[in-house]
Amino acid sequence: MVTSAPRPPKISLQNLAEGYLGDIGPEEFLEGMEFTDLNLAEADATQATFLDCRWSNVNFGDVDAPVDLTGTKFSGTEVTDCRADTWNMPHGNLLHTEISGTRIGAGVVYDSVWEKVRFTNCRISYLNLRESKLTDVEFRDCKIDEIDLDRAKVSRVAFPGSSVGVFQCEGATLGNVDIRGLEPHKISGVHSLRGATIDDTQLMLFAELFASELGISVE
């Protein structure tokens, strides 16, 4: 059986207008704007929509003062060289979105919908995607300390050239999830890995983790 690769996002950004901090607010609909060199600490963008926008060198808030992106939607959007000590975007929606060169501390993005999303060369400490729905998502050349996919529905997701320290997927539903090349030191939810693809080397590396998770003694 051949594992299907994620379908790439389609983004076309032209003639963007300059965006300002004052443009951002709850339930705003902003289209065709470019946000550059902004500090969004404590900004409120709940339920806002950003369509065909670009974010460059933006600080999405410090640990104690993150921007509130609860329920926010990004579509046809690029995020480049940004920072988020806490990326607070639960119940959010990423559609046809590309995120590159960005540093994320804690990604609080549970119960979200991501479709056709690509992360490239990003550094992520913790990504909480519990109970989310991911379709056509790629993490390329990223370093992720921990990703939490507990009870998520995940289809056509891949991690080419990436590393993941802890991989959690308790109660997840996986389909065409390609984790070849990953060498996590902890896997939680081995019984939920049905639908994932690993390689021969990983099968040997994960043997002890699989045995421990399944309560099997190896003597």
C-alpha positions as CSV (number, residue, x, y, z in Angstrom):
1,M,0.0,0.0,0.0
2,V,1.4,3.4,-1.0
3,T,1.2,6.2,1.6
4,S,-0.5,9.3,0.1
5,A,1.6,12.5,0.5
6,P,0.0,15.7,1.8
7,R,-1.4,18.0,-0.8
8,P,0.4,21.4,-0.8
9,P,-1.3,24.7,0.1
10,K,-2.2,27.0,-2.8
11,I,-1.3,30.6,-2.0
12,S,-1.4,33.6,-4.3
13,L,-0.4,36.9,-2.6
14,Q,-0.4,40.1,-4.8
15,N,-0.8,43.8,-4.3
16,L,-1.0,43.5,-0.5
17,A,-2.0,46.6,1.6
18,E,0.1,47.4,4.6
19,G,-1.5,46.2,7.8
20,Y,-1.3,47.9,11.2
21,L,-1.8,46.8,14.8
22,G,-5.0,48.9,14.9
23,D,-6.5,46.9,12.1
24,I,-6.6,43.8,14.2
25,G,-9.6,43.2,16.5
26,P,-12.3,40.6,17.4
27,E,-14.4,39.3,14.5
28,E,-12.6,41.5,12.0
29,F,-12.4,40.3,8.3
30,L,-9.1,41.4,6.8
31,E,-8.2,40.5,3.3
32,G,-5.0,41.1,1.2
33,M,-2.9,42.7,3.9
34,E,0.8,42.4,4.9
35,F,1.7,42.6,8.6
36,T,5.4,43.3,9.2
37,D,7.5,44.0,12.3
38,L,4.6,44.0,14.8
39,N,4.3,43.1,18.4
40,L,0.9,41.6,19.1
41,A,1.3,41.1,22.8
42,E,-2.2,41.1,24.5
43,A,-3.9,41.9,21.1
44,D,-7.4,40.4,20.8
45,A,-8.2,38.8,17.4
46,T,-10.8,36.3,18.6
47,Q,-13.0,35.0,15.8
48,A,-11.2,37.1,13.2
49,T,-10.6,36.1,9.6
50,F,-7.3,36.8,7.7
51,L,-7.7,36.0,4.0
52,D,-4.7,36.1,1.6
53,C,-2.5,37.8,4.1
54,R,1.3,37.8,4.9
55,W,2.9,37.9,8.3
56,S,6.6,38.7,8.5
57,N,8.8,39.2,11.6
58,V,5.7,39.4,13.9
59,N,5.8,38.6,17.6
60,F,2.6,36.8,18.5
61,G,3.0,37.7,22.1
62,D,5.1,36.7,25.1
63,V,4.4,33.9,27.5
64,D,2.3,36.0,29.8
65,A,0.8,38.2,27.1
66,P,0.0,36.2,24.0
67,V,-2.3,37.5,21.2
68,D,-5.7,35.9,21.6
69,L,-6.5,34.0,18.3
70,T,-9.3,31.8,19.7
71,G,-11.5,30.7,16.8
72,T,-9.5,32.7,14.3
73,K,-9.2,31.6,10.7
74,F,-6.2,32.0,8.4
75,S,-6.7,31.2,4.7
76,G,-4.3,31.6,1.8
77,T,-1.8,33.0,4.2
78,E,2.0,33.1,4.7
79,V,3.7,33.3,8.1
80,T,7.4,33.9,7.8
81,D,10.2,34.4,10.4
82,C,7.7,35.1,13.3
83,R,7.8,34.2,17.0
84,A,5.2,33.0,19.4
85,D,6.2,32.2,23.0
86,T,2.6,31.0,23.4
87,W,0.6,30.6,20.2
88,N,-2.9,30.8,21.6
89,M,-5.2,29.7,18.8
90,P,-7.7,27.0,20.1
91,H,-10.8,26.2,17.9
92,G,-9.0,27.9,15.0
93,N,-8.8,27.2,11.3
94,L,-5.7,27.1,9.1
95,L,-6.5,26.6,5.4
96,H,-4.0,26.8,2.6
97,T,-1.4,28.3,5.0
98,E,2.4,28.1,4.9
99,I,4.5,28.8,8.1
100,S,8.2,29.0,7.7
101,G,11.3,30.0,9.8
102,T,9.0,30.5,12.9
103,R,9.7,29.8,16.5
104,I,6.8,28.5,18.6
105,G,7.1,27.8,22.4
106,A,3.7,26.4,23.4
107,G,1.2,25.9,20.6
108,V,-2.2,26.0,22.2
109,V,-4.2,24.9,19.2
110,Y,-6.5,22.1,20.4
111,D,-9.9,21.4,18.7
112,S,-8.7,23.1,15.5
113,V,-9.2,22.4,11.8
114,W,-6.1,22.4,9.6
115,E,-6.3,21.7,5.9
116,K,-3.5,22.0,3.4
117,V,-0.9,23.5,5.8
118,R,2.9,23.3,5.5
119,F,5.4,24.1,8.3
120,T,9.0,24.6,7.0
121,N,12.1,25.0,9.1
122,C,10.2,25.8,12.3
123,R,11.2,25.2,15.9
124,I,8.3,24.1,18.1
125,S,8.6,23.2,21.8
126,Y,5.1,21.8,22.3
127,L,2.1,21.6,20.0
128,N,-1.2,20.7,21.5
129,L,-3.5,19.5,18.7
130,R,-5.8,17.4,20.9
131,E,-9.2,16.7,19.3
132,S,-8.2,18.5,16.1
133,K,-8.8,17.6,12.5
134,L,-5.7,17.6,10.3
135,T,-5.8,17.0,6.6
136,D,-2.9,17.5,4.2
137,V,-0.4,18.8,6.8
138,E,3.3,18.7,6.4
139,F,6.1,19.5,8.8
140,R,9.3,19.8,6.7
141,D,12.7,20.2,8.3
142,C,11.2,21.1,11.7
143,K,12.3,20.4,15.2
144,I,9.4,19.6,17.5
145,D,10.0,18.6,21.1
146,E,6.5,17.3,21.7
147,I,3.4,16.9,19.6
148,D,0.0,16.0,21.1
149,L,-2.5,14.4,18.8
150,D,-4.7,12.7,21.4
151,R,-8.2,12.1,20.0
152,A,-7.3,13.9,16.8
153,K,-8.4,12.9,13.3
154,V,-5.3,12.9,11.1
155,S,-5.1,12.3,7.4
156,R,-2.3,12.7,4.9
157,V,0.2,14.1,7.4
158,A,4.0,13.8,7.0
159,F,7.3,14.9,8.8
160,P,10.0,14.9,6.1
161,G,13.4,15.9,7.5
162,S,11.9,16.7,10.9
163,S,12.6,15.4,14.4
164,V,10.0,14.8,17.2
165,G,10.9,14.1,20.8
166,V,7.5,12.9,22.1
167,F,4.7,11.7,19.9
168,Q,1.3,11.4,21.6
169,C,-1.7,9.9,19.8
170,E,-3.9,8.4,22.4
171,G,-7.3,7.7,20.9
172,A,-6.3,9.3,17.6
173,T,-7.6,8.2,14.2
174,L,-4.8,8.1,11.7
175,G,-4.9,7.6,7.9
176,N,-1.9,8.0,5.6
177,V,0.3,9.4,8.4
178,D,3.9,9.1,7.4
179,I,6.3,9.2,10.4
180,R,9.2,7.6,8.6
181,G,12.5,9.0,9.8
182,L,11.3,10.2,13.2
183,E,13.0,8.9,16.3
184,P,10.9,10.0,19.3
185,H,12.2,8.9,22.7
186,K,8.6,8.5,23.8
187,I,5.4,7.3,22.0
188,S,2.1,7.5,23.8
189,G,-0.8,5.7,22.3
190,V,1.0,2.9,20.3
191,H,-2.3,1.1,19.9
192,S,-3.6,4.2,18.0
193,L,-0.8,4.1,15.4
194,R,-2.9,2.1,13.0
195,G,-2.9,4.0,9.7
196,A,0.7,5.3,10.2
197,T,3.7,4.3,8.1
198,I,7.1,3.6,9.6
199,D,10.3,2.2,8.1
200,D,12.3,-1.0,8.9
201,T,14.9,0.9,11.0
202,Q,12.1,2.5,13.1
203,L,10.6,-0.9,13.7
204,M,13.8,-2.0,15.4
205,L,14.2,1.3,17.3
206,F,10.7,1.4,18.5
207,A,10.6,-2.3,19.6
208,E,11.3,-1.5,23.2
209,L,8.7,1.4,23.2
210,F,6.1,-0.8,21.7
211,A,6.7,-3.6,24.2
212,S,6.5,-1.2,27.1
213,E,3.3,0.4,25.8
214,L,1.7,-3.0,25.3
215,G,2.9,-4.4,28.6
216,I,5.2,-7.0,27.0
217,S,8.3,-8.2,28.9
218,V,11.4,-8.9,26.8
219,E,13.9,-11.0,28.6
